[in-house]
């Protein structure tokens, strides 16, 4: 047990009252937030000798201190737990989430001509959200069906009083009614939107009839490609219709939650029904197997509805779950009453049985998978911390690599891995223009310097400080990066390099050699990050080379843009023939003045 003496004293005197507790590591960072009806019973469980899920054990080994807060009611505990998770973003609480919110279809009726958007973040902006769509129903299939049946705009133009000069290709193809040019009024357009909403609420008769009529018309005009496309859309629609829950009204909106647990893990299954259809089934693994099922479900519900639309009804199977504080919490969030129903019979019980079956199946299959993923990501990061003697677990690793052709068109890549997995939206690439010749050391220095210079910028990819910067190379590249890190005055960032020939790891200013065991998860993680940086750099370099190959000598002449270049090539055919032409022949081309013709001839002479 790593608990400090003060924490051990707290453990002996902790209250049995309800409240919220937070766990801290040796640097004082909050790594987990939980709530309990009996704080003493819950907190002491973590430090008992009972068998624990490997993720829980990994967390417990890092706990040095803890704090607890007594609350007056269960609602207060729920609210405080939720607020503390949002405030601290604890490392182990974040793992409760799937990492990415489910997709929704958004329609903003405040706009005169609304368009449909697929979003993953639900906000209180007054728009209508339909979903969530996950395993079982593809949101893009829904969008494709709507696009085939309804001529809605897809562009992002701000449609105000000023109208567009002409319609786009979608209008000519019959896919849009061109509200941008005033061909349809806002009132008539809204009628179509309400038909779309009716479809998303479960009424698919109009869509089916529309698509069948379009398919028939396409066949009659021998537009067989279009007929086949619409036939595929109808098949999509039939797959969606097959998920109808016959005994539920079409306007019903509910989520069904089932929780299953064993001595090692806890799984929760969510079945979402919207418009009388099962939109999908989603499974989650929870961190803490020591929680009773109703407690695990209580904590999970708050995190789930931080990212998802709150339905009118929630079906559960846990009679012990105190629903009043959760209902009150969700009312404050969504502004509407949520009815909790413990299913005991009927169609809702059947749906609950479906959720329970999925949760059990997921629980059985996921333990090995979760253990393997944990070992390759979080576990590998923790082993890197120990092997490389780092001050903290390298939660965010940024890796740099250089690519060039004999010193020409030098580029650098920066790839980002968070929690052992790539975070591609934070990837960045640099053109190295200030370095002459094939100098990888100086190129690495420039890339790292430019990255550190933007550490306090508003760009998300640069504003987050990495725990570890990894350089593809050996001691020379590491020395260059070290100089830049010291010159920037930045602290709290570890440096290392990975040399490819023998897969040697050099760490820090002292360039301490660390030989990681071949095939170990920690070395495999570094290799994966290094190889990704190399791939990203090579790809960028090839793009520049391809672009450069398409470059014309005419591009180097001031005053010649794309239009004049095209005019010259249209008359003469090639750039060589342009340079062979006389001034009189050049001036005869539209847009080429006497001075510009002289510049072209002069450029040929200088070459």
ZADOPA-455659 format. One record per residue (C-alpha): residue number from 1; x, y, z. Coordinates in pm, whole numbers, plus 50000, padded with zeros to 5 digits. Example, Ala and Ser with C-alpha at 12.3 -4.5 7.8 and 13.67 -1.06 7.14 Angstrom:
<recs>
> seq/px/py/pz
> 1/51230/49550/50780
> 2/51367/49894/50714
</recs>
This chain:
<recs>
> seq/px/py/pz
> 1/50000/50000/50000
> 2/50148/50333/49889
> 3/49923/50548/50109
> 4/50106/50820/50295
> 5/50087/50817/50677
> 6/49831/51097/50685
> 7/49609/50905/50441
> 8/49641/50588/50651
> 9/49515/50783/50951
> 10/49220/50911/50746
> 11/49144/50555/50638
> 12/49106/50453/51003
> 13/48881/50743/51094
> 14/48678/50785/50774
> 15/48304/50832/50829
> 16/48030/50582/50745
> 17/47809/50859/50609
> 18/47732/50904/50236
> 19/47946/51128/50020
> 20/48207/51159/49746
> 21/48574/51058/49754
> 22/48868/51151/49532
> 23/49191/50955/49492
> 24/49526/51131/49435
> 25/49864/51009/49309
> 26/50206/51106/49444
> 27/50204/51439/49257
> 28/49866/51532/49410
> 29/49679/51481/49082
> 30/49321/51355/49107
> 31/49305/51018/48930
> 32/48960/50894/49034
> 33/48631/51030/49169
> 34/48356/50814/49319
> 35/48052/50832/49546
> 36/47922/50598/49814
> 37/47637/50560/50061
> 38/47894/50439/50312
> 39/48228/50611/50257
> 40/48421/50392/50501
> 41/48301/50067/50348
> 42/48368/50180/49993
> 43/48709/50343/50034
> 44/48852/50063/50251
> 45/48753/49810/49983
> 46/49017/49954/49752
> 47/49295/49871/49998
> 48/49176/49525/50101
> 49/49348/49207/49980
> 50/49049/49100/49768
> 51/49101/49014/49401
> 52/49058/49320/49179
> 53/49024/49394/48811
> 54/49371/49465/48670
> 55/49273/49825/48590
> 56/49150/49880/48945
> 57/49469/49728/49084
> 58/49679/49953/48862
> 59/49491/50256/48995
> 60/49517/50147/49360
> 61/49894/50109/49327
> 62/49915/50478/49237
> 63/49697/50610/49519
> 64/49902/50800/49776
> 65/49631/51013/49932
> 66/49254/51058/49920
> 67/48994/51312/50028
> 68/48626/51272/50098
> 69/48326/51502/50118
> 70/48013/51426/50320
> 71/47690/51521/50141
> 72/47343/51587/50277
> 73/47160/51372/50023
> 74/47212/51123/49743
> 75/47124/51396/49491
> 76/47400/51615/49633
> 77/47643/51322/49601
> 78/47542/51265/49239
> 79/47578/51632/49151
> 80/47912/51667/49331
> 81/48054/51352/49170
> 82/47950/51475/48825
> 83/48097/51822/48882
> 84/48426/51686/49017
> 85/48465/51450/48719
> 86/48407/51742/48483
> 87/48647/51962/48680
> 88/48939/51721/48719
> 89/48886/51487/48420
> 90/49038/51204/48627
> 91/49243/50957/48429
> 92/49056/50648/48544
> 93/48708/50804/48528
> 94/48762/50896/48163
> 95/48807/50526/48090
> 96/48442/50473/48181
> 97/48351/50639/47855
> 98/48367/50493/47510
> 99/48596/50782/47414
> 100/48361/50908/47144
> 101/47999/51013/47172
> 102/47737/50844/46957
> 103/47629/51026/46640
> 104/47309/51228/46621
> 105/47122/51395/46336
> 106/47079/51763/46412
> 107/46816/51996/46261
> 108/46820/52363/46362
> 109/46466/52488/46306
> 110/46569/52845/46390
> 111/46731/52866/46047
> 112/46501/52967/45757
> 113/46632/52678/45547
> 114/46764/52411/45788
> 115/47003/52142/45675
> 116/47079/51806/45832
> 117/47405/51759/46020
> 118/47565/51456/46180
> 119/47710/51563/46517
> 120/47862/51388/46816
> 121/47807/51663/47069
> 122/47460/51750/47196
> 123/47426/52108/47318
> 124/47140/52315/47459
> 125/47109/52532/47147
> 126/46738/52482/47076
> 127/46800/52250/46780
> 128/46629/51912/46737
> 129/46851/51606/46784
> 130/46762/51257/46665
> 131/46952/50952/46788
> 132/47174/50820/46928
> 133/47273/50592/46640
> 134/47523/50317/46716
> 135/47571/49943/46664
> 136/47277/49819/46457
> 137/47180/50135/46268
> 138/47426/50337/46060
> 139/47357/50710/46078
> 140/47498/50758/45727
> 141/47250/50505/45591
> 142/46971/50712/45748
> 143/47116/51026/45587
> 144/47141/50850/45249
> 145/46774/50748/45265
> 146/46670/51106/45352
> 147/46887/51248/45073
> 148/46723/51014/44820
> 149/46370/51098/44934
> 150/46388/51470/45013
> 151/46555/51750/44809
> 152/46724/51931/45097
> 153/47025/52157/45080
> 154/47358/52016/45196
> 155/47573/52326/45154
> 156/47692/52538/45445
> 157/47604/52871/45281
> 158/47460/53134/45513
> 159/47126/53195/45343
> 160/47032/53556/45414
> 161/46864/53825/45209
> 162/47144/53820/44950
> 163/47075/53545/44697
> 164/47327/53333/44508
> 165/47378/53417/44139
> 166/47302/53068/44014
> 167/47209/52720/44130
> 168/47464/52451/44201
> 169/47493/52103/44050
> 170/47268/51950/44317
> 171/46975/52156/44183
> 172/47038/52034/43828
> 173/47046/51676/43957
> 174/46717/51725/44141
> 175/46880/51683/44484
> 176/46812/52038/44608
> 177/46536/52295/44553
> 178/46788/52583/44549
> 179/46669/52800/44839
> 180/46992/52995/44783
> 181/46842/53153/44467
> 182/46490/53188/44604
> 183/46335/52902/44407
> 184/46150/52783/44719
> 185/46009/52981/45008
> 186/46110/52920/45369
> 187/45752/52813/45447
> 188/45744/52545/45174
> 189/46095/52431/45265
> 190/45991/52386/45629
> 191/45708/52155/45515
> 192/45973/51922/45371
> 193/46176/51948/45691
> 194/45870/51849/45898
> 195/45828/51544/45674
> 196/46190/51455/45750
> 197/46125/51498/46122
> 198/45818/51279/46089
> 199/46039/51009/45931
> 200/46302/51041/46202
> 201/46025/51004/46461
> 202/45933/50666/46315
> 203/45683/50729/46034
> 204/45847/50586/45721
> 205/45541/50541/45496
> 206/45594/50866/45303
> 207/45963/50791/45247
> 208/45888/50438/45127
> 209/45622/50563/44883
> 210/45849/50844/44754
> 211/46144/50613/44694
> 212/45930/50351/44520
> 213/45788/50618/44286
> 214/46137/50750/44208
> 215/46267/50399/44140
> 216/45975/50330/43904
> 217/46032/50658/43719
> 218/46406/50588/43686
> 219/46332/50245/43541
> 220/46082/50385/43291
> 221/46338/50640/43168
> 222/46602/50364/43153
> 223/46811/50537/43419
> 224/46903/50199/43562
> 225/47195/50322/43772
> 226/46963/50555/43959
> 227/46702/50280/43992
> 228/46960/50045/44146
> 229/47078/50319/44386
> 230/46722/50385/44503
> 231/46663/50010/44538
> 232/46963/49997/44774
> 233/46816/50287/44972
> 234/46489/50095/45005
> 235/46681/49793/45130
> 236/46847/50016/45391
> 237/46503/50140/45491
> 238/46375/49784/45523
> 239/46670/49697/45750
> 240/46578/49992/45968
> 241/46208/49896/45962
> 242/46299/49543/46071
> 243/46407/49687/46404
> 244/46059/49817/46484
> 245/45928/49724/46829
> 246/45572/49645/46731
> 247/45410/49687/47072
> 248/45553/50035/47135
> 249/45391/50356/47007
> 250/45581/50526/46725
> 251/45632/50841/46929
> 252/45794/50657/47222
> 253/46149/50753/47322
> 254/46328/50539/47578
> 255/46664/50395/47680
> 256/46700/50052/47842
> 257/46997/49989/48073
> 258/47119/49652/48194
> 259/47417/49603/48425
> 260/47604/49275/48467
> 261/47904/49214/48693
> 262/48144/48945/48807
> 263/48443/48952/49041
> 264/48664/49105/48771
> 265/48461/49347/48567
> 266/48131/49527/48517
> 267/47950/49579/48188
> 268/47653/49797/48101
> 269/47442/49759/47788
> 270/47229/50043/47650
> 271/46941/49975/47410
> 272/46799/50294/47259
> 273/46447/50302/47116
> 274/46334/50607/46920
> 275/46018/50632/46716
> 276/45927/50274/46800
> 277/46256/50148/46650
> 278/46566/50005/46813
> 279/46832/50249/46696
> 280/47117/50047/46835
> 281/47278/49852/47115
> 282/47595/49973/47285
> 283/47813/49804/47547
> 284/48045/49967/47801
> 285/48306/49840/48044
> 286/48325/50008/48382
> 287/48642/50047/48581
> 288/48532/49955/48929
> 289/48406/49596/48978
> 290/48374/49657/49354
> 291/48061/49869/49303
> 292/47725/49706/49345
> 293/47528/49699/49021
> 294/47284/49973/49117
> 295/47574/50197/49227
> 296/47765/50134/48904
> 297/47454/50213/48701
> 298/47391/50532/48896
> 299/47738/50669/48823
> 300/47726/50555/48463
> 301/47393/50724/48388
> 302/47535/51067/48472
> 303/47834/51023/48242
> 304/47620/50876/47963
> 305/47375/51167/47963
> 306/47653/51424/47970
> 307/47705/51322/47605
> 308/47361/51206/47494
> 309/47006/51334/47463
> 310/46788/51257/47764
> 311/46479/51054/47659
> 312/46135/51073/47812
> 313/46168/50730/47977
> 314/46449/50512/48114
> 315/46396/50140/48170
> 316/46612/49960/48427
> 317/46617/49626/48600
> 318/46775/49732/48928
> 319/46513/49781/49197
> 320/46777/49902/49443
> 321/46860/50200/49221
> 322/46740/50519/49384
> 323/46592/50693/49080
> 324/46461/51010/49243
> 325/46797/51191/49271
> 326/46897/51083/48919
> 327/46563/51199/48780
> 328/46607/51532/48956
> 329/46961/51565/48821
> 330/46851/51489/48464
> 331/46559/51730/48495
> 332/46800/52010/48579
> 333/47015/51913/48280
> 334/46746/51853/48017
> 335/46461/52064/48148
> 336/46212/51778/48123
> 337/46083/51505/48350
> 338/46240/51163/48298
> 339/46032/50863/48406
> 340/46226/50565/48543
> 341/46059/50229/48503
> 342/46170/49898/48655
> 343/46062/49648/48388
> 344/45891/49335/48519
> 345/45676/49220/48227
> 346/45561/49304/47875
> 347/45764/49440/47586
> 348/45983/49654/47813
> 349/46083/49343/48006
> 350/46168/49176/47674
> 351/46387/49472/47581
> 352/46552/49457/47922
> 353/46619/49084/47870
> 354/46781/49175/47536
> 355/47002/49431/47711
> 356/47095/49184/47987
> 357/47186/48917/47733
> 358/47413/49163/47550
> 359/47573/49281/47874
> 360/47650/48922/47981
> 361/47792/48835/47639
> 362/48005/49149/47637
> 363/48127/49077/47989
> 364/48243/48729/47889
> 365/48418/48839/47572
> 366/48560/49171/47681
> 367/48783/49076/47975
> 368/49058/48924/47759
> 369/49022/49200/47500
> 370/49029/49473/47763
> 371/49330/49320/47934
> 372/49519/49303/47602
> 373/49429/49661/47508
> 374/49520/49787/47852
> 375/49859/49615/47837
> 376/49938/49764/47495
> 377/49833/50118/47583
> 378/49804/50230/47947
> 379/50008/49940/48076
> 380/50282/50006/47820
> 381/50292/50374/47920
> 382/50328/50283/48286
> 383/50610/50041/48206
> 384/50779/50312/47998
> 385/50767/50543/48299
> 386/50953/50288/48510
> 387/51197/50171/48240
> 388/51290/50526/48132
> 389/51278/50665/48489
> 390/51029/50936/48389
> 391/50868/51165/48646
> 392/50515/51083/48527
> 393/50331/50842/48302
> 394/50370/50967/47941
> 395/49999/51013/47881
> 396/50071/51234/47578
> 397/50365/51142/47354
> 398/50464/51354/47053
> 399/50704/51206/46799
> 400/50907/51392/46532
> 401/51061/51258/46211
> 402/51232/51414/45907
> 403/51192/51323/45540
> 404/51380/51467/45241
> 405/51544/51378/44910
> 406/51916/51463/44926
> 407/51835/51767/45135
> 408/51566/51892/44895
> 409/51205/51952/45003
> 410/51275/51878/45369
> 411/50968/51815/45583
> 412/50904/51717/45944
> 413/50611/51533/46096
> 414/50465/51551/46445
> 415/50234/51268/46548
> 416/50050/51255/46880
> 417/49955/50955/47092
> 418/49734/50998/47397
> 419/49670/50711/47638
> 420/49872/50489/47404
> 421/49652/50554/47099
> 422/49691/50793/46802
> 423/49518/51129/46822
> 424/49519/51212/46452
> 425/49346/51548/46475
> 426/49653/51675/46663
> 427/49902/51559/46398
> 428/50105/51840/46240
> 429/50354/51872/45954
> 430/50627/52130/45892
> 431/50813/52247/45582
> 432/51180/52291/45672
> 433/51296/52588/45466
> 434/51571/52753/45672
> 435/51819/52462/45658
> 436/52058/52408/45367
> 437/52133/52054/45256
> 438/52049/51719/45417
> 439/52092/51818/45781
> 440/51860/51602/45992
> 441/51997/51740/46319
> 442/51917/52102/46231
> 443/51583/52001/46077
> 444/51476/51823/46397
> 445/51583/52131/46595
> 446/51369/52359/46377
> 447/51062/52135/46403
> 448/51089/52105/46783
> 449/51156/52478/46816
> 450/50847/52568/46613
> 451/50638/52321/46812
> 452/50753/52458/47151
> 453/50704/52816/47031
> 454/50333/52741/46990
> 455/50295/52574/47329
> 456/50076/52858/47460
> 457/49881/52911/47137
> 458/49506/52868/47098
> 459/49550/52566/46870
> 460/49445/52253/47056
> 461/49716/52039/46896
> 462/49989/52272/47025
> 463/49844/52408/47350
> 464/49849/52070/47528
> 465/50194/52005/47672
> 466/50331/51658/47601
> 467/50471/51441/47879
> 468/50729/51295/47641
> 469/50881/51409/47310
> 470/51016/51115/47111
> 471/51266/51171/46830
> 472/51317/50926/46546
> 473/51696/50892/46548
> 474/51996/50857/46771
> 475/52209/51073/46997
> 476/52263/51351/46740
> 477/51893/51412/46686
> 478/51830/51392/47062
> 479/52105/51651/47128
> 480/51943/51893/46881
> 481/51601/51852/47043
> 482/51751/51890/47393
> 483/51912/52225/47300
> 484/51576/52355/47175
> 485/51391/52238/47485
> 486/51644/52407/47715
> 487/51644/52726/47506
> 488/51263/52747/47529
> 489/51275/52731/47910
> 490/50994/52473/47908
> 491/50986/52230/48198
> 492/50796/51910/48263
> 493/50865/51751/47923
> 494/51082/51440/47899
> 495/51292/51376/47588
> 496/51398/51050/47427
> 497/51506/50912/47092
> 498/51460/50572/46930
> 499/51744/50459/46701
> 500/51616/50220/46437
> 501/51915/49992/46374
> 502/51928/49833/46719
> 503/51607/49990/46858
> 504/51812/50169/47124
> 505/51634/50424/47344
> 506/51834/50726/47460
> 507/51674/50928/47738
> 508/51721/51289/47846
> 509/52009/51531/47833
> 510/52244/51263/47967
> 511/52137/51037/47677
> 512/52109/50740/47906
> 513/52089/50418/47706
> 514/51779/50209/47780
> 515/51753/49872/47609
> 516/51391/49764/47618
> 517/51321/49394/47581
> 518/51243/49290/47225
> 519/50872/49225/47184
> 520/50782/49399/47510
> 521/50466/49609/47508
> 522/50661/49923/47599
> 523/50904/49885/47306
> 524/50620/49794/47069
> 525/50439/50115/47169
> 526/50747/50329/47096
> 527/50799/50150/46765
> 528/50436/50203/46671
> 529/50463/50577/46745
> 530/50798/50607/46560
> 531/50668/50418/46255
> 532/50357/50638/46247
> 533/50572/50954/46250
> 534/50782/50809/45967
> 535/50472/50721/45763
> 536/50324/51068/45814
> 537/50650/51242/45713
> 538/50697/51023/45404
> 539/50337/51084/45294
> 540/50378/51462/45324
> 541/50710/51451/45138
> 542/50557/51252/44852
> 543/50270/51498/44826
> 544/50515/51787/44790
> 545/50720/51596/44532
> 546/50411/51519/44326
> 547/50303/51882/44346
> 548/50649/51998/44245
> 549/50650/51766/43942
> 550/50337/51941/43815
> 551/50502/52282/43850
> 552/50574/52469/43527
> 553/50879/52694/43463
> 554/50623/52963/43382
> 555/50526/52965/43752
> 556/50860/53129/43834
> 557/50785/53441/43627
> 558/50630/53735/43812
> 559/50303/53840/43654
> 560/50205/53499/43518
> 561/49922/53340/43711
> 562/49709/53035/43635
> 563/49491/53214/43373
> 564/49783/53355/43170
> 565/49976/53028/43198
> 566/49675/52837/43064
> 567/49636/53089/42779
> 568/50005/53050/42679
> 569/49996/52670/42696
> 570/49673/52663/42495
> 571/49846/52850/42209
> 572/50195/52701/42223
> 573/50134/52359/42381
> 574/50439/52333/42609
> 575/50647/52568/42822
> 576/50951/52498/42598
> 577/50762/52632/42297
> 578/50652/52934/42500
> 579/51016/53019/42572
> 580/51103/52964/42204
> 581/50840/53214/42083
> 582/50921/53567/41977
> 583/50801/53876/42162
> 584/50550/53949/41884
> 585/50408/53595/41909
> 586/50383/53623/42287
> 587/50209/53963/42278
> 588/49948/53814/42044
> 589/49827/53597/42334
> 590/49541/53750/42530
> 591/49663/53906/42855
> 592/50036/53908/42766
> 593/50172/54263/42757
> 594/50494/54382/42596
> 595/50671/54398/42933
> 596/50555/54051/43030
> 597/50669/53910/42695
> 598/51012/54061/42757
> 599/51018/53901/43103
> 600/50949/53561/42945
> 601/51230/53604/42693
> 602/51463/53733/42965
> 603/51381/53432/43185
> 604/51475/53199/42898
> 605/51806/53384/42851
> 606/51888/53369/43223
> 607/51824/52997/43225
</recs>
